[in-house]
Amino acid sequence: MGEERQALERALVHALDFLGTLETRPVAATATAEELRRALVGPLPVGGTPARQVVDELVAGAAGGLTGSQCGRFFGWVIGGSLPSAMAADWLTAAWDQNAGIHAASPAASVAEEVAGAWLKELFGLPPGCGFGLVTGTQMAHVTCLAAARHALLARQGWDVERRGLQGAPRLRVLASADRHGTVDRALRLLGMGTEAIEPLPVDQAGRVRGPVLAEALSRSTDPALVVLQAGELNTGAFDPFEELVPVARDAGAWLHVDGAFGLWARVSPVHAHRVRGVERCDSWTTDGHKVLSVPYDCGFAFVRDAAAHRAAMTLATSYLPAASQARDALDWNPEFSRRARAFPVYAALRELGREGLASLVERLCRHAQALAWGLGELPGAELLSAQGFNQALVRFRAPGAGPAAPDHDRRTDTVIAAINASGEALFGGVTWRGRRAMRVSVSNWRTSEADVERAVAAARRALAATSVVPPGTSGA
């Protein structure tokens, strides 16, 4: 145990140092790719290196190349930090090194996943008997759920897609929001359905698909249809009106899938549950654990109302695996065979927060997001484009002296984002939304505080002041 203990103790020292300096270290990475290559790249050693030395040198080589995604001022993407219990459970998961693919390989991991799945279905108000899979993230949750949808829709047409594949299969339509996340498209590519199957659904000014739009689209064909809706659009946090849309899809016999990567968590909050009213009547749902639930990467959840279709799309049996029993084998419910025991951190986070803690967390994230959005929007030269009350918002920065539609505003926005990030005080990302560049405000970290919001707004104020002078001979900042 001597070398093993030394390596683990060095890792603990470095981890505590990293977490203990989050408030003072830059939020954005400071090293360039070339600098990191010089620090990390080298010939593969002929002989071995002591484990403790490897840990120390890895930490030294990665310095400057790590973002402060564990910090409360990381607003660039929908990335959450890790709760203490979830982080500790994740360390134990690595130490235990269980293969959570089947119950026999790790009974504890299997039962922890059973319990976590039951708790999550209860929190989201989903049918207790629906299928549940713990996957790497919403990308693979889409693959899992849409595979189940593909199975069910084609089975209604008398086609066994698992046996016969898609060559010669009946055509499937996919109706999805024009503002859908790219992971939906990639899931369809991976499943062999292709992006040409997608019929984009126009959205209203608030970014929502409305009932008449969906009804008209469904009426164009009698081919089996799969409808993809959103609980929390990536840029604005918009929610499709499920109470309005579910009956429309039901009347047409369509499968209704929900991309709820972060927005499905609105369900656990009395303040925000109205945003997803009716979502429990859909057919499949996805969300991430490494966002709002604050467990380490990588962790996502797939839920399918038709558990038989879910299992049929995923299950696998071989002669060297134990015969089926009453125990739950995870490989029946997700695309992986060998897999990390992700349920331990999920179980720990749910225990640490509890129902009330989760509700409080969701409400706190949303309050901070709106305070940050409005604080930024009130700065001179700033324009608040969207703040719908959840944890996402968009802000734009206008170039001095330019017209309302000038491309100079796009350049100014990117310049201000770069200046804020370079300051090390906060990290934001940019996006092109409705044809205009904007700064995305994403508050997903349990550590974010009012002080973090104030620091971020102050950093934006300084960045605006530093970039306000228009160089002679140019038309924008």
NUBAGU-841495 format. One record per residue (C-alpha): x, y, z; residue number from 1; residue in one letter. Coordinates in nm, 3 decimals. Layout:
<rs>
R     east    north       up  seq  type
R        X        Y        Z  NUM     a
...
</rs>
This chain:
<rs>
R     east    north       up  seq  type
R    0.000    0.000    0.000    1     m
R    0.298    0.236    0.033    2     g
R    0.313    0.368   -0.326    3     e
R   -0.064    0.355   -0.361    4     e
R   -0.117    0.555   -0.043    5     r
R    0.142    0.815   -0.144    6     q
R   -0.021    0.869   -0.483    7     a
R   -0.367    0.904   -0.332    8     l
R   -0.245    1.138   -0.060    9     e
R   -0.073    1.359   -0.319   10     r
R   -0.398    1.364   -0.522   11     a
R   -0.588    1.472   -0.211   12     l
R   -0.341    1.753   -0.141   13     v
R   -0.364    1.882   -0.497   14     h
R   -0.744    1.851   -0.506   15     a
R   -0.788    2.044   -0.182   16     l
R   -0.548    2.312   -0.307   17     d
R   -0.746    2.346   -0.631   18     f
R   -1.082    2.371   -0.453   19     l
R   -0.944    2.600   -0.183   20     g
R   -0.818    2.856   -0.434   21     t
R   -1.127    2.875   -0.659   22     l
R   -1.203    3.226   -0.538   23     e
R   -0.863    3.361   -0.633   24     t
R   -0.758    3.163   -0.940   25     r
R   -0.868    3.275   -1.291   26     p
R   -1.197    3.124   -1.401   27     v
R   -1.085    3.089   -1.762   28     a
R   -0.787    2.876   -1.857   29     a
R   -0.471    3.083   -1.901   30     t
R   -0.238    2.845   -2.088   31     a
R   -0.238    2.811   -2.465   32     t
R   -0.259    2.474   -2.636   33     a
R    0.107    2.504   -2.733   34     e
R    0.211    2.580   -2.375   35     e
R    0.019    2.275   -2.254   36     l
R    0.182    2.059   -2.520   37     r
R    0.524    2.171   -2.406   38     r
R    0.431    2.081   -2.048   39     a
R    0.263    1.748   -2.118   40     l
R    0.396    1.610   -2.445   41     v
R    0.706    1.397   -2.445   42     g
R    0.831    1.056   -2.549   43     p
R    0.658    0.760   -2.394   44     l
R    0.891    0.651   -2.109   45     p
R    1.076    0.326   -2.157   46     v
R    1.073    0.255   -1.786   47     g
R    0.804    0.328   -1.532   48     g
R    0.767    0.638   -1.313   49     t
R    0.675    0.635   -0.942   50     p
R    0.299    0.693   -0.902   51     a
R    0.347    0.989   -0.664   52     r
R    0.577    1.159   -0.915   53     q
R    0.327    1.100   -1.197   54     v
R    0.053    1.271   -0.996   55     v
R    0.271    1.571   -0.911   56     d
R    0.391    1.612   -1.268   57     e
R    0.041    1.576   -1.411   58     l
R   -0.081    1.855   -1.184   59     v
R    0.212    2.076   -1.281   60     a
R    0.161    2.007   -1.651   61     g
R   -0.213    2.079   -1.639   62     a
R   -0.168    2.407   -1.450   63     a
R   -0.311    2.692   -1.651   64     g
R   -0.513    2.458   -1.871   65     g
R   -0.797    2.396   -1.628   66     l
R   -1.110    2.611   -1.632   67     t
R   -1.276    2.709   -1.307   68     g
R   -1.591    2.512   -1.382   69     s
R   -1.610    2.431   -1.011   70     q
R   -1.622    2.806   -0.939   71     c
R   -1.938    3.008   -0.879   72     g
R   -1.840    3.256   -1.155   73     r
R   -1.836    3.004   -1.439   74     f
R   -2.124    3.109   -1.666   75     f
R   -2.000    3.001   -2.009   76     g
R   -2.201    2.682   -2.055   77     w
R   -2.456    2.483   -1.860   78     v
R   -2.190    2.318   -1.646   79     i
R   -2.242    2.255   -1.277   80     g
R   -1.989    2.203   -0.999   81     g
R   -1.973    1.895   -0.777   82     s
R   -2.133    1.868   -0.434   83     l
R   -1.902    1.751   -0.153   84     p
R   -2.080    1.418   -0.106   85     s
R   -2.097    1.351   -0.481   86     a
R   -1.728    1.431   -0.526   87     m
R   -1.634    1.206   -0.237   88     a
R   -1.857    0.928   -0.367   89     a
R   -1.695    0.966   -0.709   90     d
R   -1.350    0.919   -0.552   91     w
R   -1.480    0.606   -0.382   92     l
R   -1.625    0.492   -0.713   93     t
R   -1.277    0.510   -0.863   94     a
R   -1.125    0.330   -0.564   95     a
R   -1.390    0.057   -0.566   96     w
R   -1.356    0.032   -0.948   97     d
R   -1.680   -0.157   -1.000   98     q
R   -1.813   -0.258   -1.341   99     n
R   -2.174   -0.152   -1.311  100     a
R   -2.293   -0.324   -1.627  101     g
R   -2.461   -0.615   -1.452  102     i
R   -2.584   -0.685   -1.101  103     h
R   -2.352   -0.983   -1.056  104     a
R   -2.042   -0.771   -1.118  105     a
R   -2.142   -0.519   -0.851  106     s
R   -2.460   -0.580   -0.651  107     p
R   -2.411   -0.258   -0.454  108     a
R   -2.381   -0.046   -0.770  109     a
R   -2.689   -0.215   -0.914  110     s
R   -2.905   -0.149   -0.609  111     v
R   -2.777    0.208   -0.570  112     a
R   -2.884    0.268   -0.932  113     e
R   -3.225    0.114   -0.863  114     e
R   -3.276    0.343   -0.566  115     v
R   -3.149    0.655   -0.747  116     a
R   -3.376    0.583   -1.044  117     g
R   -3.681    0.543   -0.821  118     a
R   -3.603    0.866   -0.638  119     w
R   -3.555    1.058   -0.963  120     l
R   -3.883    0.932   -1.110  121     k
R   -4.058    1.039   -0.791  122     e
R   -3.895    1.385   -0.801  123     l
R   -3.991    1.441   -1.166  124     f
R   -4.341    1.301   -1.120  125     g
R   -4.286    1.032   -1.383  126     l
R   -4.468    0.696   -1.388  127     p
R   -4.304    0.461   -1.133  128     p
R   -4.296    0.179   -1.387  129     g
R   -4.116    0.366   -1.663  130     c
R   -3.774    0.251   -1.780  131     g
R   -3.467    0.423   -1.642  132     f
R   -3.109    0.433   -1.767  133     g
R   -2.808    0.606   -1.617  134     l
R   -2.585    0.720   -1.906  135     v
R   -2.295    0.957   -1.976  136     t
R   -2.513    1.263   -2.042  137     g
R   -2.813    1.388   -2.233  138     t
R   -2.645    1.305   -2.565  139     q
R   -2.656    0.932   -2.488  140     m
R   -2.989    0.974   -2.311  141     a
R   -3.130    1.095   -2.643  142     h
R   -2.980    0.792   -2.816  143     v
R   -3.138    0.563   -2.556  144     t
R   -3.482    0.723   -2.559  145     c
R   -3.501    0.767   -2.936  146     l
R   -3.391    0.405   -2.985  147     a
R   -3.688    0.306   -2.768  148     a
R   -3.913    0.535   -2.972  149     a
R   -3.781    0.386   -3.296  150     r
R   -3.851    0.036   -3.164  151     h
R   -4.205    0.118   -3.053  152     a
R   -4.310    0.315   -3.362  153     l
R   -4.177    0.055   -3.604  154     l
R   -4.319   -0.234   -3.400  155     a
R   -4.663   -0.078   -3.453  156     r
R   -4.593   -0.111   -3.826  157     q
R   -4.496   -0.477   -3.785  158     g
R   -4.124   -0.409   -3.824  159     w
R   -3.861   -0.554   -3.586  160     d
R   -3.586   -0.294   -3.615  161     v
R   -3.347   -0.471   -3.378  162     e
R   -3.350   -0.779   -3.605  163     r
R   -3.409   -0.630   -3.949  164     r
R   -3.239   -0.291   -3.920  165     g
R   -3.361    0.013   -4.111  166     l
R   -3.313   -0.099   -4.472  167     q
R   -3.662   -0.122   -4.614  168     g
R   -3.824   -0.009   -4.288  169     a
R   -4.130    0.218   -4.287  170     p
R   -4.042    0.586   -4.289  171     r
R   -4.031    0.767   -3.954  172     l
R   -4.086    1.140   -3.925  173     r
R   -3.910    1.351   -3.661  174     v
R   -4.077    1.680   -3.572  175     l
R   -3.844    1.893   -3.360  176     a
R   -3.817    2.254   -3.250  177     s
R   -3.621    2.480   -3.482  178     a
R   -3.426    2.575   -3.168  179     d
R   -3.345    2.215   -3.072  180     r
R   -3.005    2.120   -2.932  181     h
R   -2.754    1.963   -3.171  182     g
R   -2.741    1.646   -2.962  183     t
R   -3.083    1.554   -3.099  184     v
R   -2.948    1.565   -3.455  185     d
R   -2.645    1.358   -3.361  186     r
R   -2.860    1.098   -3.186  187     a
R   -3.063    1.057   -3.505  188     l
R   -2.741    1.017   -3.703  189     r
R   -2.615    0.751   -3.466  190     l
R   -2.946    0.566   -3.484  191     l
R   -2.939    0.556   -3.864  192     g
R   -3.244    0.779   -3.902  193     m
R   -3.044    1.073   -4.035  194     g
R   -3.098    1.446   -4.002  195     t
R   -3.309    1.456   -4.319  196     e
R   -3.582    1.291   -4.113  197     a
R   -3.616    1.615   -3.913  198     i
R   -3.901    1.852   -3.992  199     e
R   -3.820    2.174   -3.799  200     p
R   -4.110    2.323   -3.603  201     l
R   -4.121    2.705   -3.604  202     p
R   -4.122    2.870   -3.261  203     v
R   -4.294    3.183   -3.135  204     d
R   -4.121    3.496   -3.005  205     q
R   -4.063    3.326   -2.670  206     a
R   -3.895    3.027   -2.838  207     g
R   -4.185    2.784   -2.789  208     r
R   -4.357    2.541   -3.025  209     v
R   -4.731    2.607   -3.016  210     r
R   -5.024    2.368   -3.056  211     g
R   -5.152    2.484   -3.399  212     p
R   -4.800    2.461   -3.542  213     v
R   -4.757    2.104   -3.420  214     l
R   -5.107    2.003   -3.532  215     a
R   -5.049    2.138   -3.883  216     e
R   -4.712    1.963   -3.911  217     a
R   -4.854    1.631   -3.793  218     l
R   -5.144    1.657   -4.039  219     s
R   -4.909    1.659   -4.341  220     r
R   -4.849    1.283   -4.329  221     s
R   -4.978    0.965   -4.172  222     t
R   -4.627    0.822   -4.135  223     d
R   -4.530    0.738   -3.773  224     p
R   -4.406    1.052   -3.601  225     a
R   -4.162    1.125   -3.323  226     l
R   -4.197    1.474   -3.169  227     v
R   -3.906    1.629   -2.979  228     v
R   -3.989    1.911   -2.736  229     l
R   -3.775    2.113   -2.497  230     q
R   -3.780    2.175   -2.125  231     a
R   -3.532    2.462   -2.119  232     g
R   -3.386    2.585   -2.449  233     e
R   -3.008    2.616   -2.438  234     l
R   -2.980    2.993   -2.487  235     n
R   -3.297    3.144   -2.344  236     t
R   -3.427    2.872   -2.112  237     g
R   -3.760    2.863   -2.300  238     a
R   -4.003    2.581   -2.221  239     f
R   -4.246    2.433   -2.469  240     d
R   -4.609    2.436   -2.339  241     p
R   -4.654    2.067   -2.265  242     f
R   -5.016    2.091   -2.151  243     e
R   -5.101    2.239   -2.490  244     e
R   -4.886    2.007   -2.702  245     l
R   -4.931    1.665   -2.542  246     v
R   -5.299    1.624   -2.648  247     p
R   -5.208    1.723   -3.005  248     v
R   -4.934    1.460   -3.023  249     a
R   -5.153    1.199   -2.853  250     r
R   -5.436    1.251   -3.104  251     d
R   -5.191    1.186   -3.388  252     a
R   -5.041    0.877   -3.225  253     g
R   -4.698    1.043   -3.209  254     a
R   -4.421    0.962   -2.962  255     w
R   -4.339    1.267   -2.750  256     l
R   -3.975    1.297   -2.638  257     h
R   -3.847    1.570   -2.403  258     v
R   -3.502    1.725   -2.407  259     d
R   -3.480    1.834   -2.044  260     g
R   -3.101    1.851   -2.005  261     a
R   -3.134    2.115   -1.734  262     f
R   -3.495    2.232   -1.752  263     g
R   -3.657    1.910   -1.633  264     l
R   -3.526    2.002   -1.288  265     w
R   -3.788    2.280   -1.279  266     a
R   -4.024    2.000   -1.180  267     r
R   -3.868    1.972   -0.831  268     v
R   -3.934    2.339   -0.744  269     s
R   -4.277    2.469   -0.637  270     p
R   -4.175    2.806   -0.783  271     v
R   -4.083    2.674   -1.127  272     h
R   -4.286    2.352   -1.164  273     a
R   -4.548    2.536   -1.373  274     h
R   -4.292    2.556   -1.656  275     r
R   -4.315    2.181   -1.712  276     v
R   -4.680    2.126   -1.626  277     r
R   -4.799    1.827   -1.827  278     g
R   -4.449    1.697   -1.903  279     v
R   -4.524    1.374   -1.716  280     e
R   -4.768    1.279   -1.994  281     r
R   -4.492    1.252   -2.254  282     c
R   -4.328    0.927   -2.361  283     d
R   -3.959    0.978   -2.288  284     s
R   -3.743    1.225   -2.102  285     w
R   -3.376    1.316   -2.068  286     t
R   -3.179    1.524   -1.823  287     t
R   -2.827    1.560   -1.686  288     d
R   -2.694    1.487   -1.340  289     g
R   -2.375    1.686   -1.399  290     h
R   -2.573    2.008   -1.431  291     k
R   -2.830    2.094   -1.164  292     v
R   -2.783    1.783   -0.949  293     l
R   -2.414    1.877   -0.915  294     s
R   -2.250    1.539   -0.957  295     v
R   -1.914    1.500   -1.136  296     p
R   -1.895    1.442   -1.509  297     y
R   -2.016    1.228   -1.682  298     d
R   -2.375    1.158   -1.578  299     c
R   -2.712    1.171   -1.751  300     g
R   -3.055    1.009   -1.717  301     f
R   -3.292    0.852   -1.969  302     a
R   -3.653    0.772   -1.881  303     f
R   -3.901    0.587   -2.106  304     v
R   -4.271    0.538   -2.031  305     r
R   -4.285    0.216   -2.235  306     d
R   -4.038    0.011   -2.031  307     a
R   -4.078   -0.289   -2.262  308     a
R   -3.976   -0.081   -2.565  309     a
R   -3.687    0.068   -2.368  310     h
R   -3.554   -0.273   -2.269  311     r
R   -3.608   -0.423   -2.613  312     a
R   -3.402   -0.146   -2.774  313     a
R   -3.109   -0.186   -2.534  314     m
R   -3.093   -0.537   -2.390  315     t
R   -2.821   -0.789   -2.460  316     l
R   -2.773   -1.152   -2.354  317     a
R   -2.469   -1.376   -2.392  318     t
R   -2.389   -1.722   -2.260  319     s
R   -2.119   -1.606   -2.019  320     y
R   -2.347   -1.360   -1.835  321     l
R   -2.562   -1.481   -1.544  322     p
R   -2.914   -1.582   -1.634  323     a
R   -3.183   -1.319   -1.587  324     a
R   -3.308   -1.284   -1.233  325     s
R   -3.506   -1.035   -1.029  326     q
R   -3.194   -0.820   -0.997  327     a
R   -3.164   -0.523   -1.233  328     r
R   -2.889   -0.542   -1.495  329     d
R   -2.804   -0.191   -1.615  330     a
R   -2.697   -0.310   -1.960  331     l
R   -3.065   -0.381   -2.031  332     d
R   -3.139   -0.009   -2.008  333     w
R   -2.845    0.181   -2.160  334     n
R   -2.607    0.150   -2.458  335     p
R   -2.300    0.058   -2.250  336     e
R   -2.171   -0.283   -2.148  337     f
R   -1.875   -0.211   -1.921  338     s
R   -1.951    0.111   -1.738  339     r
R   -1.854    0.325   -1.443  340     r
R   -2.071    0.298   -1.131  341     a
R   -2.219    0.647   -1.173  342     r
R   -2.505    0.571   -0.937  343     a
R   -2.293    0.615   -0.625  344     f
R   -2.239    0.993   -0.673  345     p
R   -2.605    1.032   -0.779  346     v
R   -2.724    0.850   -0.468  347     y
R   -2.494    1.065   -0.254  348     a
R   -2.608    1.395   -0.408  349     a
R   -2.975    1.309   -0.367  350     l
R   -2.913    1.215   -0.004  351     r
R   -2.714    1.534    0.063  352     e
R   -2.972    1.768   -0.091  353     l
R   -3.301    1.593   -0.026  354     g
R   -3.623    1.711   -0.187  355     r
R   -3.617    2.052   -0.017  356     e
R   -3.250    2.109   -0.090  357     g
R   -3.300    2.036   -0.459  358     l
R   -3.592    2.277   -0.480  359     a
R   -3.390    2.543   -0.302  360     s
R   -3.094    2.487   -0.535  361     l
R   -3.305    2.526   -0.851  362     v
R   -3.464    2.844   -0.716  363     e
R   -3.127    2.987   -0.611  364     r
R   -2.971    2.923   -0.952  365     l
R   -3.262    3.095   -1.124  366     c
R   -3.251    3.397   -0.891  367     r
R   -2.881    3.443   -0.950  368     h
R   -2.921    3.404   -1.327  369     a
R   -3.188    3.671   -1.342  370     q
R   -2.996    3.905   -1.111  371     a
R   -2.687    3.861   -1.327  372     l
R   -2.881    3.913   -1.651  373     a
R   -3.050    4.230   -1.531  374     w
R   -2.730    4.360   -1.373  375     g
R   -2.546    4.314   -1.702  376     l
R   -2.836    4.453   -1.902  377     g
R   -2.831    4.779   -1.705  378     e
R   -2.467    4.852   -1.790  379     l
R   -2.404    5.135   -2.040  380     p
R   -2.405    4.994   -2.392  381     g
R   -2.561    4.663   -2.291  382     a
R   -2.888    4.518   -2.416  383     e
R   -3.075    4.240   -2.242  384     l
R   -3.208    4.014   -2.519  385     l
R   -3.372    3.740   -2.315  386     s
R   -3.434    3.667   -1.948  387     a
R   -3.728    3.430   -1.909  388     q
R   -3.695    3.366   -1.539  389     g
R   -3.500    3.040   -1.542  390     f
R   -3.121    2.988   -1.533  391     n
R   -3.038    3.106   -1.887  392     q
R   -3.026    3.456   -2.037  393     a
R   -2.873    3.650   -2.327  394     l
R   -2.703    3.990   -2.326  395     v
R   -2.560    4.192   -2.616  396     r
R   -2.316    4.483   -2.617  397     f
R   -2.362    4.770   -2.861  398     r
R   -2.076    4.943   -3.037  399     a
R   -2.055    5.320   -2.965  400     p
R   -2.202    5.530   -3.245  401     g
R   -2.324    5.232   -3.453  402     a
R   -2.680    5.179   -3.577  403     g
R   -2.914    4.926   -3.417  404     p
R   -2.844    4.649   -3.671  405     a
R   -2.477    4.717   -3.739  406     a
R   -2.236    4.420   -3.747  407     p
R   -2.017    4.630   -3.520  408     d
R   -2.240    4.517   -3.232  409     h
R   -2.142    4.157   -3.303  410     d
R   -1.772    4.242   -3.288  411     r
R   -1.822    4.450   -2.975  412     r
R   -2.005    4.167   -2.803  413     t
R   -1.727    3.918   -2.877  414     d
R   -1.465    4.172   -2.770  415     t
R   -1.635    4.231   -2.435  416     v
R   -1.674    3.858   -2.372  417     i
R   -1.303    3.808   -2.444  418     a
R   -1.210    4.094   -2.212  419     a
R   -1.419    3.956   -1.924  420     i
R   -1.272    3.610   -1.966  421     n
R   -0.917    3.747   -1.990  422     a
R   -0.968    3.928   -1.659  423     s
R   -1.003    3.592   -1.483  424     g
R   -1.300    3.721   -1.283  425     e
R   -1.566    3.525   -1.468  426     a
R   -1.618    3.311   -1.776  427     l
R   -1.894    3.364   -2.032  428     f
R   -1.957    3.218   -2.376  429     g
R   -2.087    3.369   -2.698  430     g
R   -2.359    3.252   -2.935  431     v
R   -2.526    3.365   -3.255  432     t
R   -2.895    3.392   -3.171  433     w
R   -3.160    3.512   -3.414  434     r
R   -2.879    3.632   -3.640  435     g
R   -2.705    3.839   -3.371  436     r
R   -2.405    3.771   -3.150  437     r
R   -2.486    3.758   -2.781  438     a
R   -2.326    3.663   -2.450  439     m
R   -2.481    3.358   -2.285  440     r
R   -2.553    3.371   -1.914  441     v
R   -2.572    3.018   -1.772  442     s
R   -2.594    2.976   -1.395  443     v
R   -2.567    2.609   -1.303  444     s
R   -2.322    2.591   -1.012  445     n
R   -2.436    2.530   -0.656  446     w
R   -2.147    2.752   -0.537  447     r
R   -2.271    3.067   -0.715  448     t
R   -2.349    3.343   -0.466  449     s
R   -2.468    3.703   -0.468  450     e
R   -2.105    3.806   -0.431  451     a
R   -2.019    3.607   -0.745  452     d
R   -2.294    3.787   -0.936  453     v
R   -2.162    4.125   -0.819  454     e
R   -1.804    4.034   -0.918  455     r
R   -1.916    3.925   -1.264  456     a
R   -2.114    4.242   -1.325  457     v
R   -1.819    4.451   -1.207  458     a
R   -1.589    4.261   -1.444  459     a
R   -1.827    4.332   -1.732  460     a
R   -1.838    4.701   -1.637  461     r
R   -1.458    4.720   -1.649  462     r
R   -1.448    4.531   -1.979  463     a
R   -1.699    4.769   -2.132  464     l
R   -1.498    5.069   -2.016  465     a
R   -1.174    4.921   -2.148  466     a
R   -1.322    4.850   -2.491  467     t
R   -1.529    5.166   -2.531  468     s
R   -1.274    5.366   -2.732  469     v
R   -1.318    5.328   -3.107  470     v
R   -0.974    5.327   -3.278  471     p
R   -0.930    5.601   -3.543  472     p
R   -1.022    5.485   -3.893  473     g
R   -1.250    5.199   -3.778  474     t
R   -1.628    5.172   -3.740  475     s
R   -1.649    4.956   -3.432  476     g
R   -1.484    4.842   -3.114  477     a
</rs>
